[in-house]
């Protein structure tokens, strides 16, 4: 009897009811600052059995929500609730569904805090949260799949300040549908998807934030989409000889120019090299259907539905009234553009193009390319040249323009973009046409790459997009010989 009394006295410091009438037990963790943690009738201990279980209280009160207050009053003192203690909300639901509301100001969820709360349906994570202990959600919510109707969990940690997670969801995670990690996260141990066995078949994708330096296994029978935002392949917590456990059917999306880093990773990141050919990168195509592009570390495989172009010169038209014509080389789907090549990519307007990089195969000849690019935001200039950017500038339409007030002396490019660098002698000439259609058709019909259309157009008359003949065109898109072309000056 004395032993039981001493145990009970050490289990918690006081009890107060919340706004729903639930008796919540608290332990003081910082008396000077009046900080407490939520525990249970036995202070998180299992022996002797829990006194006044929260599960029974929820049933008796017919409640489906467990609200943890931000502050609690006790004997005239206001305490701030800072943590959920070890096993503090252990097994608070099995056949009774429960949602948990956590307050702003809470910083810590300790080990096994929500363990085997089998029918945990939903929980919020406050922005002040900095730590979740190992196994805090072991098997929590796992019975959702058996509910009528079934339910699945989204664990949204995106607003928290957490930097490390170590198998916080444990295992038996049959009902997880989505995990959203915070951008502050640096370390994932044990599992990158919350569990090490019996993982949910409803977890279809996961995104690993850019700051992550270490990952664990990627568990999930249907986890076939993995977004890796780190530019450098993270270390694997099992070391160089470990197996990341990524499905053979999975696609791994990495940042622009990062496929090379993953496919050639070394040290503890070596396991990423097992997935050569699984990596994909993405580029957005704007409303015009064209964008410039540049990769520093890897080549570029032109994807289906796209065409890549380079410009190698300008051919005089022989007529004062007719614009000169840019020499355009087109590369269709399946062609490989070498690394460190500026090029123009054509695709479906307002689409995201998925492509492979760092591939094996014969690369195209891009000798004489006048497009220059950069992997980082950079200003490019040089004596004897004029510089232009591809832009859709107001009513003049898509074309190569001098940038701002730079007067062609330089251009400032965003990362992985390209601009046109012309020798000053060419740049001083009259307007010129950039005929992408002709270059593409030539590549498609003859299979000869890099040969500009032979001969001069039969008519050379220039029309605007409304069909009106134009004698003094400005920059923009026009119709010449039935084809859309870009005219620059």
Secondary structure, 3 states (H helix, E strand, C coil): CHHHHHHHHHHCCEEEECCCCCEEEEEEEECCCCEEEEECCCCCCCCCCCCCCHHHHHHHCCCCEEECCCEEEECCEEEEEEEECCCCCCCCCCCCCEEEECCCCCCEECCCCCCCCCCEEEECCCCCCCEECCCCCCCCCHHHHHCCCCCCEEEECCCCCCCEEECCCCCCCCCEEEEECCCCCCEEECECCCCCCCCCCCCCEEEECCCCCEECECCCCCCCEEEECCCCCCEECCCCCCCCCCCCCCEEEECCCCHHHHHCCCHHHHHHHHHCCCEEEEEEECCCCEEEECCCCCCEECCCCCEEEEEEEEECCCCCCCCEEEEEEEECCCCEECCCCCEEEECCCCEEEEEEECCCCCECCCCCCCEEEECCCEEEECCCEEEEEEEECHHHCEEEECCCCCCCCEEEECCCEEEEEEEHHHHCCCCEEECHHHHHHHHHHHCCCCCCCCCCCCCCCEECCCCCECCCCCCEEEEECCEEEEEEC
